[in-house]
Amino acid sequence: MNETIELMQAHKSTRSYTEQPVSEQMLNEIIHAAWRSPSSINAQEISVVVVRDPVRRARISEIAGGQPWIAQAPVFIVVIVDFNKTRIGVEKAGYTQTIQESMEGFGVAAVDAGIVLGNLMTAARAQGLGMVPIGGIRRDPQALIDLLELPPFTFPLVGMCMGHAAVDMPLKPRLDISTFRHNERYNATSYAAAVDTYDEEIMKYWQQLGRSDGLPWSTNVGNVFKSLYFPEVRPVAAKQGLLNDK
Ligand SMILES: Cc1cc2nc3c(=O)[nH]c(=O)nc-3n(C[C@H](O)[C@H](O)[C@H](O)COP(=O)(O)O)c2cc1C
């Protein structure tokens, strides 16, 4: 199999890191790979903030609700929706930017941020590093905006821990691929049975890891999706000028 495909098919998150630092050269190559990401209309409305400072990483770990791997991994990268960058060009062209006030703007930025995150993830793993994406930074976006000194029209959407993995974890199983790939038209007939099977399979995975706190997938997703789990996103995004009301 092609080695890039093999790497991608072996994706896993790492939440335990050694103290070995990530070299500046390795980091530069990873950032360069993500910088080359495509973006909708070539807007390039994504930027990243690299955080190496342990005190600042410890603060981000708190902001994300106490995720120790953020403090432990030597590098944390925050992926920023950066409509402040595009504003400079839009104003140069003699217009007032309004895209950041729309659902379309948020959707475009979320897709482009996801591409950057995906490329950061793949590049990190291609360097032999471990990584884990961190959406938990949206728990308290204002605190992160203050820490990173983010201006209006920007928002910290997602982050990523990166470093040398301390332990090699088994791959986490997924819902059956029939719930992912549809042919020609959407067909959910396999979903309910696939959820039953997966709930059993993931419990076996937790047992294999000795994790007595592991939950079936349906309970885990239910616990989170039953409510608005990061309610600060909308008001803080609005305060940043990302109104999402058009
Ligand atoms: C956008 C995104 C945000 C995530 N946020 C967190 C997070 O805040 N904390 C965490 O420990 N894992 C986080 N994860 C990792 C997921 O929990 C993980 O990808 C999922 O359980 C599947 O496990 P695997 O990556 O090992 O295959 C996030 C993943 C993604 C894609």
The ligand as an ORCA input file, in Angstrom:
! r2SCAN-3c Opt
* xyz 0 1
  C     -11.960     18.492     15.810
  C     -11.555     17.539     16.910
  C     -11.561     17.973     18.209
  C     -11.142     17.118     19.235
  N     -11.068     17.589     20.507
  C     -10.500     16.816     21.486
  C     -10.272     17.336     22.781
  O     -10.598     18.489     23.105
  N      -9.656     16.514     23.671
  C      -9.260     15.248     23.368
  O      -8.684     14.592     24.229
  N      -9.493     14.724     22.143
  C     -10.089     15.477     21.201
  N     -10.268     14.979     19.937
  C      -9.831     13.613     19.612
  C     -11.017     12.650     19.456
  O     -11.524     12.330     20.719
  C     -10.495     11.406     18.719
  O     -10.088     11.770     17.424
  C     -11.580     10.323     18.633
  O     -11.888      9.827     19.916
  C     -11.101      9.151     17.778
  O      -9.930      8.608     18.324
  P      -8.596      8.497     17.458
  O      -8.251      9.891     17.009
  O      -7.534      7.950     18.380
  O      -8.884      7.599     16.316
  C     -10.736     15.794     18.921
  C     -10.781     15.363     17.594
  C     -11.177     16.221     16.601
  C     -11.176     15.730     15.170
*
